[in-house]
Amino acid sequence: MSEEQAAILRPETLVEEFKKNGVTHVITIPDSETNYLYELMKEQTWLDIIPTAREGETFSIALGLLVGGKVPVCLIQNTGMMESGDSIRGMALDSGFPLVMVVGYRGWTRHGVITDSAARYTEPFLNAFRINYYLVESNDDGKRISTAFEEARATKRPVAVLVGDEYHGFNR
């Protein structure tokens, strides 16, 4: 892999990590930012995609799937995650189940000043809910997704993966 390829996060990296961790379902709101990832996930015969209308719905669907023996992932954006606080509390934290949330870190920038309040409040939100998180910005960070799955299973708590490159390369 070239240095340039390692510097971005390819959708294939997420799909590979999902497969490695036995993910059976991705609950998400399809959008233009993740179009290539969405199309790639649809091609996987081992993976079912469940579209929702609101991010808050993803947590109750994930809980039902988990109770049924499946391995769900909630693929949402940080703005929707913050709007879903009560669902996260009731369906993920209070229920005590291992859930990985892959969260688009809208507004995040490692280089420069963060001007988008969605990015500014993402980590404080997760900290307030005592949800651990792993920042994933490139293919080299992909193994952090497996680390999140391991932690969620060990603690029976939700763990977030923050996608810090605004899905660069996910809309081809």
C-alpha positions as CSV (number, residue, x, y, z in Angstrom):
1,M,0.0,0.0,0.0
2,S,1.4,3.4,-0.9
3,E,1.9,6.1,1.6
4,E,-0.9,8.1,0.1
5,Q,-3.3,5.1,0.4
6,A,-2.4,4.6,4.0
7,A,-3.1,8.2,4.7
8,I,-6.8,7.9,3.9
9,L,-9.4,5.6,5.3
10,R,-10.7,3.3,2.6
11,P,-14.3,1.9,2.9
12,E,-12.8,-1.5,2.3
13,T,-10.9,-1.2,5.5
14,L,-14.1,-0.8,7.5
15,V,-15.8,-3.7,5.7
16,E,-12.7,-5.9,6.3
17,E,-12.8,-5.1,10.0
18,F,-16.5,-5.8,10.2
19,K,-16.1,-9.2,8.6
20,K,-13.1,-10.0,10.9
21,N,-15.3,-9.2,13.9
22,G,-18.3,-11.2,12.8
23,V,-20.6,-8.3,12.1
24,T,-23.9,-9.5,10.7
25,H,-25.9,-6.2,10.4
26,V,-25.1,-2.5,9.9
27,I,-27.9,-0.2,11.0
28,T,-27.5,3.2,9.4
29,I,-29.0,6.2,7.7
30,P,-27.8,6.1,4.1
31,D,-26.4,9.5,2.9
32,S,-24.3,11.0,0.2
33,E,-21.1,11.1,2.4
34,T,-21.0,7.4,2.8
35,N,-22.4,6.3,-0.6
36,Y,-19.4,4.2,-1.7
37,L,-19.2,2.5,1.7
38,Y,-23.0,1.8,1.6
39,E,-22.7,0.4,-2.0
40,L,-19.7,-1.8,-0.9
41,M,-21.6,-3.1,2.1
42,K,-24.6,-4.0,0.0
43,E,-22.3,-6.2,-2.1
44,Q,-21.3,-8.3,0.9
45,T,-23.4,-11.5,1.0
46,W,-22.6,-12.0,4.7
47,L,-23.8,-8.5,5.7
48,D,-27.3,-7.1,6.0
49,I,-27.9,-3.4,6.0
50,I,-30.9,-1.9,7.8
51,P,-31.7,1.7,6.9
52,T,-33.4,3.9,9.4
53,A,-35.0,7.3,9.4
54,R,-33.3,8.6,12.6
55,E,-30.1,7.7,14.4
56,G,-32.0,7.1,17.7
57,E,-33.7,4.1,16.0
58,T,-30.4,2.4,15.4
59,F,-29.9,1.5,19.1
60,S,-33.2,-0.3,19.6
61,I,-32.8,-2.2,16.4
62,A,-29.2,-3.2,17.4
63,L,-30.4,-4.4,20.8
64,G,-33.0,-6.6,19.2
65,L,-30.5,-8.1,16.9
66,L,-28.0,-8.7,19.7
67,V,-30.7,-10.4,21.8
68,G,-31.3,-12.6,18.7
69,G,-27.6,-13.6,18.5
70,K,-26.5,-11.3,15.8
71,V,-23.6,-8.8,15.7
72,P,-24.8,-5.3,14.8
73,V,-23.0,-2.1,14.3
74,C,-24.6,1.4,14.4
75,L,-23.1,3.5,11.6
76,I,-24.2,7.1,12.3
77,Q,-22.9,10.7,12.3
78,N,-21.9,12.6,15.4
79,T,-24.8,15.1,15.1
80,G,-27.3,12.2,15.1
81,M,-25.4,10.5,18.0
82,M,-25.8,13.6,20.1
83,E,-29.5,13.8,19.2
84,S,-29.8,10.1,20.3
85,G,-28.7,10.5,23.8
86,D,-31.8,9.0,25.4
87,S,-31.7,6.0,23.1
88,I,-28.0,5.5,23.8
89,R,-28.8,5.6,27.5
90,G,-31.8,3.3,27.5
91,M,-30.9,0.9,24.8
92,A,-27.1,0.6,25.0
93,L,-25.9,1.7,28.4
94,D,-28.7,0.6,30.7
95,S,-29.2,-2.7,28.8
96,G,-25.5,-3.6,29.2
97,F,-24.8,-5.0,25.8
98,P,-21.6,-4.8,23.7
99,L,-22.2,-2.4,20.8
100,V,-19.8,-0.8,18.5
101,M,-20.9,2.6,17.1
102,V,-19.1,3.8,14.1
103,V,-19.5,7.6,14.2
104,G,-18.7,10.1,11.5
105,Y,-16.7,12.8,13.2
106,R,-18.2,15.7,11.2
107,G,-16.2,18.9,11.5
108,W,-13.1,17.2,13.0
109,T,-9.7,18.3,11.8
110,R,-6.4,17.4,13.2
111,H,-4.7,20.2,11.3
112,G,-6.2,23.6,12.0
113,V,-9.0,25.1,14.1
114,I,-12.2,23.2,14.6
115,T,-15.0,25.6,13.7
116,D,-17.9,23.1,13.6
117,S,-19.6,22.8,17.0
118,A,-20.6,19.2,16.1
119,A,-16.9,18.3,16.3
120,R,-16.3,20.4,19.4
121,Y,-19.0,18.6,21.4
122,T,-18.5,15.0,20.2
123,E,-15.8,13.9,22.6
124,P,-17.4,15.7,25.6
125,F,-20.7,14.0,24.8
126,L,-19.0,10.5,24.8
127,N,-17.1,11.4,28.0
128,A,-20.4,12.4,29.7
129,F,-21.9,9.0,28.9
130,R,-18.6,7.3,29.8
131,I,-18.3,5.7,26.4
132,N,-14.8,4.9,25.4
133,Y,-13.8,5.8,21.8
134,Y,-11.1,5.2,19.3
135,L,-10.2,7.7,16.6
136,V,-9.7,6.2,13.1
137,E,-8.4,8.6,10.5
138,S,-6.5,6.3,8.1
139,N,-6.1,2.7,7.0
140,D,-3.2,2.4,9.4
141,D,-5.8,3.0,12.2
142,G,-8.1,0.3,11.0
143,K,-7.0,-2.2,13.7
144,R,-8.6,0.2,16.3
145,I,-11.9,-1.0,15.0
146,S,-11.1,-4.5,16.2
147,T,-9.9,-3.0,19.5
148,A,-13.3,-1.4,19.9
149,F,-15.0,-4.7,19.3
150,E,-12.8,-6.5,21.9
151,E,-13.5,-3.8,24.5
152,A,-17.2,-3.8,23.8
153,R,-17.4,-7.6,24.3
154,A,-15.2,-7.5,27.4
155,T,-17.1,-4.7,29.1
156,K,-20.6,-5.3,27.7
157,R,-20.8,-1.6,27.0
158,P,-21.0,0.5,23.9
159,V,-17.7,1.7,22.4
160,A,-17.4,4.3,19.6
161,V,-15.1,4.4,16.6
162,L,-14.8,8.0,15.5
163,V,-14.1,8.3,11.8
164,G,-12.0,11.4,11.8
165,D,-11.5,12.0,8.1
166,E,-15.2,12.8,7.2
167,Y,-15.3,9.6,5.2
168,H,-12.7,10.9,2.7
169,G,-12.8,8.6,-0.2
170,F,-16.1,7.0,0.8
171,N,-18.0,8.8,-2.0
172,R,-16.4,7.7,-5.3
